[in-house]
């Protein structure tokens, strides 16, 4: 107890000191839980998380940490697969505040950037500023969320490293802070003080230059023989850059140091000419070893990328995304994608053909595809990129793990290395989903390690040591771009001689003599079987399945149809890859895109829910815990994560389940009864719509609504009259013997019944007979407000009415209602009937040539109407729908099939008209305009 109390006192003193200095820190349970993880196998709980803005704040953090005995771990996107972005003490997150990009120096084709700048955003800025002439080359798979500081720390690479090399090859100079507060610039030739008047920095620069020069000059043979022997030798410190022939390049020596030597503040990185048109040759092989044997022949043709993957990746992609997602691949059980760029697409295609002819001479090529169209190339690349992310689970949902995910050999040794390694994987009872940068000899794989039991850990330990011995026997490296971290640092003595290991320790001591920075990595490593994510976490494969009664059971339409499971929303599946932190592409995660705060990402929410289950063995009562409610507060329940997340985490479902559990038998918030029961109130309100619409504009009522939870700043929709709905349904002229059915949802009936006849006319114009489904409710608003029992009853009723023994397509006019029927009916109602109805709901209809908003509009049902969420709702709009409206211009036709989107556009610009797609396509309409 005295030790625990002493630690708590030190932690409290640390927090008070940093807050007094004006530094943003967070020691809340929510924040510490979220930052206990990265994308690796490891979990280490920090004391607090800091978000510095300036050099002086970082100096204060380091001094306070040293004086209170806390380690410091720096972090960017938190996507490390080796466990080098988690640590005890202070975790310093650069990604929120230190994100400046300077003007490009076109004389040197370089630019200074802060450590927290995201690689993909830097690339986009460079291409805009240079009118498409220059780009930033490194492109790891985490390009959309990895930061400059993290990429330097790991010496990251990417798909095009065959042409552009590693991150270290693009680092010209780094601005850094040592553990004792020296502010330095490191480049070729040594280090110097960044401030010519700062005495400590000047003295420290002299000391480091002398120490590092001596280290190199006294150990020339060892450094030359053991380091820089293959293209992807990332393991350990890059001391070869200290050699005289390499110009004592300290900036490059620090690349790959994983935050253990100094804190990188900024970097000057080199830029390269943006490549011209590209063509892609995808070659199918009988097996992975055969595909690796052709790599040296491929390299002779100087492509820009050579990427391999095995059939397990393709099978996973097919299983998760459908047959169409892999239909462009050639035949084979292993594949290599080879990309060429040239001045013209024809010239690039000729390079593909020339290589193909050469490959046929050896005869290992099984089949091939040459893709020159952008859409074709993108589809093929998506198999490599998305399939790798989806490989976190096998086809049977067994979890796979990193650990031996980053080994590398010389390309000429790749086939022999794999020929020896793959049987060892089989011997240990593992299966491998494999992909990698074959042109650089780097192999990424996820293995189904069993990391919960003593026997499983012993097998894991044995495999790791055997794999390390094999890669070393083939002249390779434990890591090719991810770093050693907690995953492989303890194996460095297998790869390096005692002399090199001594030099690594000497290098670390020269920079960080008190071991303040990221201890336990590279030097004096922690065992790779310690601090594992699965320690204490319930095994989802051994847990009882949550009880959901089906429509055929007697209680399905009564209360308590849904019982809470140990995990909610598939949260246990999160592996931390951080795609939810992407700010472009896909729709996930709108709340993170609005706030740029890790706590508002899907990943952070999943980690908090994992901690909930770890702490109490179940998720019951979770909504009452402050950290859980805070984590889920800004979740819009848009369900983007359920499709965009590679592991299928579904935060909307988690939030709904936890609210259901919490409020069952209790008084709920007013919005749950008002907005949540809107379909129930609709028949009544539409009969007094004139009165309701006037009341919605009265300030006293809006003031009262604000107090009850409905934002007074949000524009409210006008209810249609009941007789207007009746008239519109009659106008639709629905047929009893129909080929296709229209489902008129509650939102359409309440606010825009004119869509019903226009949709009927559009569908009839295709030659189909159009009918209308029986009147029913999908329960969407009950789901989003955590009233899942009520939703189950309504969905069961809907399934009963719509399962009519036919396979007729059902066109649901409100997209959110369509998604609810497709996704929730099979889960909440269950049974064959629910599956049949879900399959009949059309996923897409209309036109393809539409410029889309890139994310959720920000309203998302009840979220945007709630007083406490209005500001965040508008922040979400600033990232997505507002830029889309500006791009389209004032005269563009704005399509908003979703009623939430209609309301958000109205909020942004009350004069802006929007239309449902059905109205835009109505054959009786005379309007013709741009689609936006």
Secondary structure as GFF3:
##gff-version 3
##sequence-region A 1 932
A	DSSP	alpha_helix	2	20	.	.	.	ID=ss1
A	DSSP	beta_strand	25	26	.	.	.	ID=ss2
A	DSSP	alpha_helix	29	34	.	.	.	ID=ss3
A	DSSP	beta_strand	48	50	.	.	.	ID=ss4
A	DSSP	alpha_helix	55	68	.	.	.	ID=ss5
A	DSSP	beta_strand	72	75	.	.	.	ID=ss6
A	DSSP	beta_strand	90	93	.	.	.	ID=ss7
A	DSSP	beta_strand	110	114	.	.	.	ID=ss8
A	DSSP	alpha_helix	119	129	.	.	.	ID=ss9
A	DSSP	beta_strand	134	135	.	.	.	ID=ss10
A	DSSP	alpha_helix	148	154	.	.	.	ID=ss11
A	DSSP	alpha_helix	161	164	.	.	.	ID=ss12
A	DSSP	three_ten_helix	167	170	.	.	.	ID=ss13
A	DSSP	beta_strand	171	177	.	.	.	ID=ss14
A	DSSP	beta_strand	183	187	.	.	.	ID=ss15
A	DSSP	beta_strand	190	193	.	.	.	ID=ss16
A	DSSP	alpha_helix	199	217	.	.	.	ID=ss17
A	DSSP	alpha_helix	220	226	.	.	.	ID=ss18
A	DSSP	three_ten_helix	239	242	.	.	.	ID=ss19
A	DSSP	three_ten_helix	244	246	.	.	.	ID=ss20
A	DSSP	alpha_helix	250	254	.	.	.	ID=ss21
A	DSSP	beta_strand	263	270	.	.	.	ID=ss22
A	DSSP	beta_strand	272	273	.	.	.	ID=ss23
A	DSSP	beta_strand	278	285	.	.	.	ID=ss24
A	DSSP	alpha_helix	288	293	.	.	.	ID=ss25
A	DSSP	alpha_helix	295	299	.	.	.	ID=ss26
A	DSSP	beta_strand	305	310	.	.	.	ID=ss27
A	DSSP	alpha_helix	311	321	.	.	.	ID=ss28
A	DSSP	three_ten_helix	323	326	.	.	.	ID=ss29
A	DSSP	beta_strand	334	341	.	.	.	ID=ss30
A	DSSP	alpha_helix	345	362	.	.	.	ID=ss31
A	DSSP	beta_strand	367	371	.	.	.	ID=ss32
A	DSSP	alpha_helix	374	390	.	.	.	ID=ss33
A	DSSP	beta_strand	407	408	.	.	.	ID=ss34
A	DSSP	three_ten_helix	411	413	.	.	.	ID=ss35
A	DSSP	alpha_helix	414	427	.	.	.	ID=ss36
A	DSSP	beta_strand	432	437	.	.	.	ID=ss37
A	DSSP	three_ten_helix	438	440	.	.	.	ID=ss38
A	DSSP	beta_strand	442	447	.	.	.	ID=ss39
A	DSSP	alpha_helix	454	473	.	.	.	ID=ss40
A	DSSP	alpha_helix	485	488	.	.	.	ID=ss41
A	DSSP	three_ten_helix	489	491	.	.	.	ID=ss42
A	DSSP	alpha_helix	492	495	.	.	.	ID=ss43
A	DSSP	alpha_helix	498	511	.	.	.	ID=ss44
A	DSSP	three_ten_helix	540	542	.	.	.	ID=ss45
A	DSSP	three_ten_helix	571	573	.	.	.	ID=ss46
A	DSSP	three_ten_helix	579	581	.	.	.	ID=ss47
A	DSSP	alpha_helix	590	595	.	.	.	ID=ss48
A	DSSP	three_ten_helix	598	600	.	.	.	ID=ss49
A	DSSP	alpha_helix	602	616	.	.	.	ID=ss50
A	DSSP	three_ten_helix	622	624	.	.	.	ID=ss51
A	DSSP	alpha_helix	626	633	.	.	.	ID=ss52
A	DSSP	alpha_helix	640	644	.	.	.	ID=ss53
A	DSSP	alpha_helix	651	663	.	.	.	ID=ss54
A	DSSP	alpha_helix	670	674	.	.	.	ID=ss55
A	DSSP	alpha_helix	678	687	.	.	.	ID=ss56
A	DSSP	alpha_helix	689	695	.	.	.	ID=ss57
A	DSSP	alpha_helix	699	708	.	.	.	ID=ss58
A	DSSP	alpha_helix	722	732	.	.	.	ID=ss59
A	DSSP	beta_strand	740	743	.	.	.	ID=ss60
A	DSSP	alpha_helix	746	751	.	.	.	ID=ss61
A	DSSP	alpha_helix	754	764	.	.	.	ID=ss62
A	DSSP	beta_strand	770	772	.	.	.	ID=ss63
A	DSSP	alpha_helix	780	784	.	.	.	ID=ss64
A	DSSP	alpha_helix	788	802	.	.	.	ID=ss65
A	DSSP	beta_strand	809	812	.	.	.	ID=ss66
A	DSSP	alpha_helix	815	824	.	.	.	ID=ss67
A	DSSP	pi_helix	825	829	.	.	.	ID=ss68
A	DSSP	alpha_helix	831	840	.	.	.	ID=ss69
A	DSSP	three_ten_helix	863	865	.	.	.	ID=ss70
A	DSSP	three_ten_helix	867	869	.	.	.	ID=ss71
A	DSSP	alpha_helix	870	879	.	.	.	ID=ss72
A	DSSP	alpha_helix	881	888	.	.	.	ID=ss73
A	DSSP	beta_strand	894	895	.	.	.	ID=ss74
A	DSSP	alpha_helix	899	908	.	.	.	ID=ss75
A	DSSP	beta_strand	914	915	.	.	.	ID=ss76
A	DSSP	alpha_helix	917	921	.	.	.	ID=ss77
###
